[in-house]
Amino acid sequence: MQASLSEAPAAPRTGSTARTVRRLVQQSGIVIVFLIMLVVLAALVPDFTSSGNITGLLLSVTLTGTIAASMMMVLALGEVDLSIGSIVAFSGVVGSVAANALGAPLGILCGVLAGGAIGLFNGLVVAGFGINSLIATLATMEAVRGLAYISSGGDAVAILAPSFFGLSGASFLGMTTPVWVMFASFVVLGFVLNRTVFGRDVLAIGGNVEAARLAGIPVTRIRVAVFVLQGLLAGLAGVLLTSRMGLGDPKTSIGLELAVISACVLGGVSLSGGIATISGVVVGVLIMGCVQDAMGLLNVPAFYQYLVRGGILLLAVMFDRWKTGRKASVLR
C-alpha cells in the first residue's frame, strides 16, 4: 500500500511536464522553424553564411523590419494599415523636394512629418469616424500614391544635397544607419508594448474594445496615436530609403504592406488583435528576409519569388486563423 501511494504523484508530474513542453513548443514554434530553416539554408545555399551576405541580408530587411515594429502595434489594436507603401514613397518624395529647397536637415524632418500627417489622417478617419481600417487605408493608399506623383511631377526627384546621402551611408560597428534604426524600432516599440501602460492598453483594445472602453481606456485617442506612430515610422523609413537610392521615387515600395503584414503574422501577431510580441515580429522579419535572400542567391526567377511570397502570406494567415479557432474552442 505504501509503495502504491508513493508512486501515485508520478502521473500528475508527467502530465504537467508534458503540458509545459507542449506550451513551450507552441510559444516558440516559429523560433524552431527559423532555426531549422537557417541550418537548411546554410547547408544548401552557397555563401549564405558569409559575412558579406549576412550584412547585406540585414540591410535588405531594414525597410520591412522598421515598419513591422509599428505595424505590430496597429495589428495588436485589431486594425490594419495598407497605406504604408504609399507613405514611404510620399515621404521620400517630400524629403527630396524639401532637401533640395531647404537643405538636408529640414528635408529629413519634412519627410518624416509628412508620414506622420498621413498617419494622423488615417487615425482620425478610423477612430473618429468609425470607418473600417481596411477600407480607410486602402483609400489612403491610392490617394497618397497620387500625392507622391503630384509632388514629384510624375518622375523621380534627384537629391542635390550631398549630406542627405550621408544619412544612410553612416556606419557604426560595421552596420549602417538603416540597420541601427531598425534595431532601435524593435527595442523601443517592444518596450512600449510590454512595459508601458500604453502598450497594455493597446492589447486590451485589440482583445475586447468594449471592455476596454468600459474600463476607462481612451480608445479613440490610443487608436489615433498608434496610427500616427505608424505614419512617423513609415516616413522615417521612406527618408532612409530615399537616402540610399539617391532620389525620391513615387513608384517605390509597391506591395510593401504585404511583406510587412506577412512578417508580423508569421511572428505570431494576431490579425484579430490583442496578441503580439516583438520577438515574434523580429523572427518573422528574418524569415521573410532569409527566404528572399536565398532565392536571390539561387537565381530564382522573379515571378517564382512572387509565388513564394504569396504562399508564405497565405500560410501565415491560415495559421493565424487556426490559432484563433483553437483558442476559441478551448475557451468554450
Secondary structure as GFF3:
##gff-version 3
##sequence-region A 1 332
A	DSSP	alpha_helix	2	7	.	.	.	ID=ss1
A	DSSP	alpha_helix	10	44	.	.	.	ID=ss2
A	DSSP	alpha_helix	51	60	.	.	.	ID=ss3
A	DSSP	alpha_helix	62	76	.	.	.	ID=ss4
A	DSSP	alpha_helix	84	102	.	.	.	ID=ss5
A	DSSP	alpha_helix	104	123	.	.	.	ID=ss6
A	DSSP	pi_helix	124	128	.	.	.	ID=ss7
A	DSSP	alpha_helix	129	129	.	.	.	ID=ss8
A	DSSP	alpha_helix	133	152	.	.	.	ID=ss9
A	DSSP	beta_strand	157	158	.	.	.	ID=ss10
A	DSSP	alpha_helix	162	169	.	.	.	ID=ss11
A	DSSP	beta_strand	171	172	.	.	.	ID=ss12
A	DSSP	beta_strand	175	176	.	.	.	ID=ss13
A	DSSP	alpha_helix	177	195	.	.	.	ID=ss14
A	DSSP	alpha_helix	197	207	.	.	.	ID=ss15
A	DSSP	alpha_helix	209	214	.	.	.	ID=ss16
A	DSSP	alpha_helix	219	245	.	.	.	ID=ss17
A	DSSP	beta_strand	247	248	.	.	.	ID=ss18
A	DSSP	alpha_helix	256	266	.	.	.	ID=ss19
A	DSSP	alpha_helix	278	297	.	.	.	ID=ss20
A	DSSP	alpha_helix	302	331	.	.	.	ID=ss21
###
